[in-house]
């Protein structure tokens, strides 16, 4: 059961990691002007930056939680 919790945290951290990476790339692309016009129409570039920051913090928190749980098992 502990291994499945660890795998779940790893998968969730991976998803949030992809999310913040895509958000930051989308923000930079629209800020520089080479971004997709669809991204600019759907989301404000500043909201992409905020979303990226929130997902980065979530990824960081999930990673620390996984480390705490694995150090508690030893």
Secondary structure, DSSP 8 states (H G I E B T S, - for coil): -HHHHHHHHHHHHHHHHHHHHHHHHHHHHHHHT-S-HHHHHHS-HHHHHHHHHHHHHHHHHHHHHHHHHHHHH-
